[in-house]
């Protein structure tokens, strides 16, 4: 079913946006190639989910290139979402009309409902057995993959009649296939000299009867297992969430092996601070699961306790990105890449005296003064998790994804803002004011490419 376009009516299948040779996501070079090969007529290019607006003019190759420009530039696809009825905020306007009316009541993804258009990268659909929620905003979880597949078929492939058996078949692939980097240029195989990288080691860990912390021990249970809450004991080792390449730490310092090992150590142990948040933390504060890198086991059916699962890192805020670019010129590429996204004006309905405690997680800090940038609440390219929960505190929140196989599916972040893994490292170096050396940045990038 995963590869079957007959589940929908527009020629798309799950595999259209989840290509096996791209880590079961899709890259911008592939999108470019498909457009040039077909002049924008390949099933990858459809008005309902690939275009900037569902009523886009697709009459000529030039018009199609314009309509699909965000997919070509950022590798993002349009999601039509409605605002929860009880939301603590309203979406009042957008900065341009080129994305269609706001709200759009003629969106084929939600006929007759008022939607706004959000543009997001396709997450990898493999390694799902090691996850707890799927999709960037967590609106579905591993325990209702049948619902997730049917919803994707209905809204993206325009297939309203997917059967339970067809949905379960696609879900079975998602929970049974494991992808990870096996070989890296200038390093070699990632499972030699005592290392535990590679897809076979990941699969062995995930399918072992004694494997800790699996939310789903049998893929066929995907429709019936209740959410796992609280987290099973022994789920992660907070002192070493990644322990794939420690055996390489004693190898000659100038080798690629040693660089990967140093990057893993930095990822696990380098401590940062973030303005407005007490204490220190490392990359593993959000990328927690041992040797996987996601943040698992928060009950997605209970909105209030799971705010920590969905992290606001500021890429939805034009003001915050501009602030980061002032601190580090390397971030200008993020500003330039995201300039074509819609910017929504948001009004907060929470009383002003409650903005701090209620909306605190959604307020980004000025990294120079440490003071909250309250204006970051008022303009966003994507409200994120808040479009599911309606909570002001979830504005701009997105799930930390699984990191395995990362090198196969650039660009990165929910909106494709980072073109390369090096850009990802530069972003976090800036936002956490980590003061990485050039060697640190190279080592972290080498480690991330080895996952």
LUMLOFI-13743 format. One record per residue (C-alpha): y negated, z, x. Coordinates in steps of 0.25 Angstrom, whole numbers. Layout:
BEGIN
((Y Z X)) ...
This chain:
BEGIN
((0 0 0)) ((-10 3 12)) ((-9 -12 15)) ((-9 -18 1)) ((-21 -24 -4)) ((-15 -25 -18)) ((-18 -11 -20)) ((-33 -16 -23)) ((-40 -28 -28)) ((-50 -31 -17)) ((-40 -35 -6)) ((-41 -22 2)) ((-30 -13 5)) ((-30 1 12)) ((-28 -6 25)) ((-40 -15 24)) ((-49 -3 29)) ((-37 4 36)) ((-32 -5 47)) ((-20 0 55)) ((-25 -6 68)) ((-38 2 66)) ((-32 16 64)) ((-31 13 49)) ((-46 12 47)) ((-55 -1 50)) ((-64 -4 61)) ((-77 -12 61)) ((-72 -23 71)) ((-61 -25 61)) ((-70 -26 49)) ((-79 -36 57)) ((-67 -45 60)) ((-62 -45 46)) ((-76 -49 41)) ((-78 -60 51)) ((-63 -65 48)) ((-65 -65 33)) ((-80 -67 32)) ((-80 -54 24)) ((-69 -58 14)) ((-58 -49 20)) ((-53 -38 10)) ((-60 -28 19)) ((-73 -33 14)) ((-75 -29 -1)) ((-87 -26 -9)) ((-82 -13 -15)) ((-79 -6 -2)) ((-83 -14 10)) ((-97 -19 6)) ((-110 -11 6)) ((-110 -12 -9)) ((-100 -15 -19)) ((-108 -27 -25)) ((-111 -33 -11)) ((-113 -48 -10)) ((-101 -54 -3)) ((-104 -68 -6)) ((-106 -73 9)) ((-101 -69 22)) ((-115 -64 26)) ((-116 -56 13)) ((-102 -50 15)) ((-106 -46 30)) ((-118 -39 24)) ((-110 -32 13)) ((-100 -27 23)) ((-109 -23 34)) ((-106 -8 34)) ((-91 -11 35)) ((-94 -21 46)) ((-103 -11 54)) ((-97 3 51)) ((-83 0 46)) ((-87 8 33)) ((-83 5 18)) ((-90 8 6)) ((-85 20 -3)) ((-92 22 -17)) ((-93 36 -20)) ((-98 44 -32)) ((-106 57 -31)) ((-99 69 -36)) ((-105 74 -49)) ((-107 88 -44)) ((-113 84 -30)) ((-124 93 -24)) ((-132 80 -20)) ((-136 67 -26)) ((-137 53 -19)) ((-150 48 -23)) ((-152 35 -16)) ((-148 26 -5)) ((-157 19 6)) ((-153 5 2)) ((-148 -3 -10)) ((-139 -12 -1)) ((-127 -2 -5)) ((-129 -5 -20)) ((-135 5 -31)) ((-134 20 -29)) ((-126 24 -37)) ((-117 12 -38)) ((-110 12 -52)) ((-104 -2 -49)) ((-96 2 -37)) ((-81 -3 -38)) ((-76 9 -31)) ((-81 18 -42)) ((-84 9 -54)) ((-94 15 -63)) ((-97 27 -54)) ((-110 29 -46)) ((-106 28 -32)) ((-113 27 -18)) ((-108 19 -7)) ((-102 26 6)) ((-98 19 18)) ((-86 25 26)) ((-76 21 36)) ((-61 20 32)) ((-54 32 38)) ((-40 30 45)) ((-29 31 34)) ((-18 35 44)) ((-16 50 49)) ((-19 54 35)) ((-7 64 35)) ((-15 72 45)) ((-28 72 36)) ((-32 81 24)) ((-43 72 17)) ((-44 57 18)) ((-57 49 17)) ((-70 53 24)) ((-75 62 12)) ((-61 68 9)) ((-61 63 -5)) ((-46 61 -4)) ((-36 70 4)) ((-22 68 9)) ((-16 74 -3)) ((-21 63 -12)) ((-19 50 -4)) ((-14 43 -17)) ((-28 46 -23)) ((-35 41 -10)) ((-27 28 -9)) ((-29 25 -24)) ((-44 28 -23)) ((-46 19 -11)) ((-38 8 -18)) ((-47 9 -30)) ((-60 10 -24)) ((-59 1 -11)) ((-48 -8 -14)) ((-51 -9 -29)) ((-37 -6 -33)) ((-36 3 -45)) ((-21 3 -48)) ((-15 8 -35)) ((-2 15 -38)) ((2 29 -33)) ((13 22 -25)) ((4 13 -19)) ((-6 24 -15)) ((5 33 -10)) ((10 22 -1)) ((-4 20 5)) ((-5 35 7)) ((8 36 14)) ((3 26 25)) ((-9 35 26)) ((-1 48 28)) ((10 41 37)) ((3 33 47)) ((-3 40 59)) ((-13 33 69)) ((-18 37 82)) ((-22 31 95)) ((-10 28 104)) ((-17 21 116)) ((-31 21 122)) ((-36 11 132)) ((-39 18 146)) ((-30 29 142)) ((-17 24 137)) ((-6 30 127)) ((-11 43 121)) ((3 49 121)) ((6 50 135)) ((5 60 146)) ((7 71 136)) ((-4 67 126)) ((-1 67 111)) ((-10 55 106)) ((-5 43 99)) ((0 40 85)) ((14 44 87)) ((10 58 91)) ((1 59 79)) ((12 55 69)) ((22 64 76)) ((12 76 74)) ((8 72 59)) ((23 70 55)) ((29 82 62)) ((35 92 52)) ((29 103 60)) ((15 96 61)) ((4 106 58)) ((-6 104 47)) ((-2 91 41)) ((-8 91 27)) ((3 82 22)) ((17 83 28)) ((23 72 19)) ((15 59 16)) ((22 58 3)) ((16 71 -2)) ((2 65 -2)) ((0 66 -17)) ((5 80 -19)) ((2 89 -7)) ((-9 99 -11)) ((-21 100 -1)) ((-18 108 11)) ((-27 120 11)) ((-30 128 19)) ((-26 122 32)) ((-12 125 37)) ((-12 135 49)) ((-11 128 63)) ((-17 116 58)) ((-26 114 70)) ((-28 120 84)) ((-43 122 85)) ((-42 123 100)) ((-36 109 102)) ((-36 101 89)) ((-33 89 98)) ((-22 90 108)) ((-17 76 111)) ((-22 74 125)) ((-23 87 132)) ((-11 83 141)) ((-21 73 147)) ((-31 83 151)) ((-25 85 165)) ((-25 70 168)) ((-35 64 178)) ((-49 66 173)) ((-53 51 174)) ((-41 46 165)) ((-42 42 151)) ((-32 52 148)) ((-41 63 153)) ((-53 58 145)) ((-45 59 132)) ((-40 73 135)) ((-54 77 138)) ((-59 71 125)) ((-49 79 117)) ((-53 92 124)) ((-68 89 121)) ((-64 86 106)) ((-56 99 105)) ((-65 109 113)) ((-80 104 115)) ((-88 113 107)) ((-101 109 99)) ((-111 115 90)) ((-118 108 78)) ((-132 113 74)) ((-131 122 62)) ((-116 125 63)) ((-112 138 70)) ((-102 138 81)) ((-96 127 90)) ((-85 117 87)) ((-78 105 93)) ((-74 92 87)) ((-62 99 82)) ((-70 106 71)) ((-69 94 63)) ((-58 86 69)) ((-48 98 68)) ((-34 93 66)) ((-25 94 78)) ((-24 80 85)) ((-29 73 72)) ((-44 77 71)) ((-47 78 56)) ((-51 90 49)) ((-39 93 39)) ((-34 102 28)) ((-46 105 20)) ((-44 105 5)) ((-51 92 1)) ((-50 96 -14)) ((-59 108 -12)) ((-73 104 -8)) ((-80 117 -4)) ((-71 122 8)) ((-69 108 14)) ((-83 105 19)) ((-78 107 34)) ((-69 95 32)) ((-80 85 29)) ((-90 85 41)) ((-104 80 40)) ((-107 74 54)) ((-120 67 50)) ((-117 53 50)) ((-121 51 35)) ((-135 56 38)) ((-145 45 44)) ((-154 57 48)) ((-144 64 56)) ((-139 52 63)) ((-153 48 67)) ((-155 63 72)) ((-142 61 80)) ((-147 48 86)) ((-160 55 91)) ((-151 65 98)) ((-142 54 104)) ((-145 39 105)) ((-130 36 104)) ((-131 40 89)) ((-140 28 86)) ((-128 20 84)) ((-124 29 72)) ((-138 27 66)) ((-137 12 67)) ((-123 11 62)) ((-125 19 50)) ((-139 13 46)) ((-133 4 36)) ((-126 14 28)) ((-132 19 14)) ((-141 31 15)) ((-140 40 3)) ((-151 49 -1)) ((-146 63 -6)) ((-152 74 -14)) ((-145 88 -13)) ((-144 96 -26)) ((-141 109 -19)) ((-152 119 -20)) ((-161 118 -7)) ((-158 133 -4)) ((-143 129 -4)) ((-144 117 6)) ((-140 125 18)) ((-127 132 13)) ((-123 121 3)) ((-127 109 11)) ((-126 114 25)) ((-114 106 30)) ((-122 93 26)) ((-135 97 33)) ((-135 90 47)) ((-143 97 58)) ((-154 92 67)) ((-146 94 80)) ((-159 97 88)) ((-165 108 79)) ((-152 112 73)) ((-159 112 59)) ((-152 105 47)) ((-157 91 44)) ((-158 93 29)) ((-162 78 27)) ((-147 74 31)) ((-143 79 17)) ((-152 69 10)) ((-148 56 16)) ((-133 51 19)) ((-125 39 21)) ((-113 45 15)) ((-112 59 8)) ((-98 60 12)) ((-89 71 7)) ((-101 75 -2)) ((-97 63 -11)) ((-84 70 -14)) ((-88 85 -15)) ((-103 83 -19)) ((-106 94 -10)) ((-119 94 -2)) ((-112 101 10)) ((-102 89 10)) ((-113 78 12)) ((-110 69 23)) ((-96 76 26)) ((-84 68 31)) ((-70 71 35)) ((-67 72 50)) ((-57 61 51)) ((-44 60 59)) ((-47 56 73)) ((-33 50 77)) ((-34 35 79)) ((-49 36 80)) ((-51 24 90)) ((-45 14 80)) ((-56 15 69)) ((-70 15 73)) ((-81 16 69)) ((-81 31 66)) ((-86 41 56)) ((-86 39 41)) ((-97 29 42)) ((-93 22 55)) ((-106 27 62)) ((-99 28 75)) ((-94 15 81)) ((-86 21 92)) ((-79 34 96)) ((-89 36 107)) ((-100 36 96)) ((-92 46 89)) ((-92 55 101)) ((-107 52 103)) ((-110 57 88)) ((-103 70 90)) ((-109 72 104)) ((-123 71 97)) ((-120 79 84)) ((-114 90 91)) ((-123 89 103)) ((-110 90 112)) ((-117 84 124)) ((-104 77 128)) ((-104 71 142)) ((-101 56 143)) ((-87 60 148)) ((-86 69 136)) ((-89 58 126)) ((-80 48 133)) ((-68 58 133)) ((-70 62 118)) ((-70 47 115)) ((-58 45 123)) ((-51 56 115)) ((-55 51 102)) ((-50 37 105)) ((-37 43 109)) ((-34 49 95)) 
